């Protein structure tokens, strides 16, 4: 990887505020991490790969003239109020049994434990997902036809 491309990546990390960037091009692998130390650390078993850590704050020539910079910490998303129905598997989320069919569950609908709320298709098998708790559907957190991960929130019950 040429030096100009590496410099561009370092500038990108510094300007964007992301904590880490890892790029792999063929046999070459570069990881740029924002940190205070600025230490270069290759991982064990990866000799020949280039790792660069870019300091989060550039040292100022006159420390008294430099304003104090507090680290930016993103606020944690607020925990949803209510019971969350999570995906028990990886697959594709469907709200109804067939295209054009009535959805199993709608916002505002009361559901009982054991009632089917959606289908997740995994390896060409359609798996009915049931409510694990009684409640009223407050929000549907996934769009029809979207891929879902294990443990991903699907519905919010009040």
C-alpha positions as CSV (number, residue, x, y, z in Angstrom):
1,X,0.0,0.0,0.0
2,X,1.5,3.3,-1.0
3,X,2.3,6.1,1.5
4,X,-0.2,8.6,0.0
5,X,-3.1,6.2,0.4
6,X,-2.1,5.4,4.0
7,X,-1.9,9.2,4.8
8,X,-5.4,9.7,3.3
9,X,-6.8,6.8,5.4
10,X,-5.2,8.4,8.6
11,X,-6.7,11.8,7.7
12,X,-10.1,10.1,7.1
13,X,-10.0,8.4,10.6
14,X,-9.0,11.7,12.3
15,X,-11.7,13.8,10.6
16,X,-14.6,11.3,10.8
17,X,-14.4,10.5,14.5
18,X,-14.5,6.7,14.0
19,X,-12.4,4.7,16.5
20,X,-10.9,2.2,14.2
21,X,-10.6,1.4,10.5
22,X,-9.3,-1.8,9.1
23,X,-8.5,-2.3,5.3
24,X,-7.4,-5.5,3.6
25,X,-6.0,-5.4,0.0
26,X,-4.9,-8.8,-1.1
27,X,-2.1,-9.8,1.2
28,X,-1.8,-6.4,2.8
29,X,-3.8,-5.4,5.9
30,X,-3.8,-2.0,7.6
31,X,-5.6,-1.1,10.9
32,X,-5.7,2.5,12.0
33,X,-6.9,3.1,15.5
34,X,-7.6,6.3,17.3
35,X,-5.9,6.3,20.7
36,X,-3.9,8.6,23.0
37,X,-0.7,6.6,23.0
38,X,0.0,6.5,19.3
39,X,1.8,3.1,19.7
40,X,2.3,0.9,16.7
41,X,1.4,-2.7,17.6
42,X,1.4,-5.7,15.3
43,X,-0.8,-8.6,16.2
44,X,0.7,-11.9,17.0
45,X,1.0,-14.2,14.0
46,X,0.6,-11.4,11.5
47,X,4.1,-10.5,10.7
48,X,4.5,-8.5,7.5
49,X,1.2,-6.7,8.0
50,X,1.3,-2.9,8.7
51,X,-0.6,-1.6,11.7
52,X,-0.8,2.2,12.5
53,X,-2.3,3.8,15.5
54,X,-3.1,7.5,15.0
55,X,-3.3,9.7,18.1
56,X,-6.7,11.0,18.9
57,X,-5.4,14.5,19.8
58,X,-2.4,16.1,18.0
59,X,0.1,17.6,20.5
60,X,0.0,21.4,20.4
61,X,3.2,23.5,20.3
62,X,2.1,25.5,23.3
63,X,0.2,23.4,25.8
64,X,-1.2,26.4,27.6
65,X,-2.7,27.8,24.4
66,X,-4.4,24.5,23.4
67,X,-8.0,24.2,24.6
68,X,-8.8,21.2,26.8
69,X,-10.4,18.5,24.6
70,X,-12.8,16.1,26.3
71,X,-13.2,12.7,24.6
72,X,-16.4,12.4,22.6
73,X,-18.4,9.5,23.9
74,X,-21.6,8.6,22.0
75,X,-24.7,8.4,24.2
76,X,-25.9,4.9,24.8
77,X,-29.3,4.4,23.0
78,X,-32.2,4.5,25.5
79,X,-33.4,1.0,26.4
80,X,-36.8,0.5,25.0
81,X,-39.6,0.4,27.6
82,X,-41.5,-2.9,27.5
83,X,-40.8,-6.5,26.5
84,X,-38.7,-7.2,23.5
85,X,-39.4,-10.2,21.3
86,X,-36.0,-11.2,19.8
87,X,-35.1,-13.3,16.9
88,X,-34.2,-16.9,17.9
89,X,-32.2,-17.4,14.6
90,X,-30.5,-15.9,11.6
91,X,-32.7,-15.6,8.6
92,X,-35.1,-13.4,6.7
93,X,-38.0,-11.7,8.5
94,X,-41.5,-11.9,7.1
95,X,-44.6,-10.3,8.6
96,X,-47.1,-12.6,6.8
97,X,-47.3,-16.2,5.5
98,X,-47.3,-15.1,1.9
99,X,-46.9,-11.9,-0.2
100,X,-50.1,-10.0,-0.1
101,X,-51.5,-12.0,2.9
102,X,-52.6,-10.3,6.1
103,X,-49.7,-9.7,8.5
104,X,-49.6,-11.9,11.6
105,X,-49.2,-8.8,13.9
106,X,-49.8,-5.1,13.6
107,X,-48.9,-2.1,15.9
108,X,-51.6,-1.8,18.5
109,X,-52.6,-5.4,18.3
110,X,-52.9,-7.5,21.5
111,X,-50.9,-10.7,21.4
112,X,-50.9,-13.7,23.8
113,X,-47.8,-15.9,24.6
114,X,-47.6,-18.6,22.0
115,X,-49.3,-16.6,19.2
116,X,-47.4,-16.4,15.9
117,X,-46.2,-12.9,15.3
118,X,-43.9,-13.4,12.2
119,X,-42.0,-15.9,10.1
120,X,-38.2,-16.2,9.8
121,X,-37.0,-18.0,6.7
122,X,-33.7,-19.9,7.3
123,X,-32.3,-22.3,4.7
124,X,-35.5,-22.4,2.8
125,X,-37.5,-23.4,5.9
126,X,-40.2,-21.1,7.2
127,X,-40.1,-20.9,11.0
128,X,-43.1,-19.4,12.8
129,X,-41.9,-17.1,15.6
130,X,-44.3,-16.9,18.6
131,X,-44.8,-14.2,21.2
132,X,-43.1,-15.3,24.4
133,X,-45.1,-12.8,26.5
134,X,-48.6,-11.4,26.6
135,X,-48.9,-7.7,25.6
136,X,-49.8,-5.1,23.0
137,X,-47.4,-4.6,20.0
138,X,-45.9,-1.1,20.6
139,X,-43.5,-1.2,17.7
140,X,-42.3,-3.5,14.9
141,X,-38.5,-3.0,14.7
142,X,-37.8,-4.8,11.4
143,X,-39.1,-4.2,7.9
144,X,-40.6,-7.1,5.9
145,X,-38.0,-9.0,3.9
146,X,-35.0,-7.8,5.9
147,X,-32.3,-10.2,7.1
148,X,-32.2,-10.6,10.9
149,X,-29.5,-11.8,13.2
150,X,-29.7,-14.1,16.3
151,X,-30.9,-12.0,19.3
152,X,-32.0,-9.0,17.1
153,X,-35.1,-7.2,18.5
154,X,-38.1,-7.8,16.3
155,X,-41.1,-6.5,18.3
156,X,-41.6,-4.2,21.3
157,X,-44.6,-5.1,23.5
158,X,-46.2,-2.7,26.0
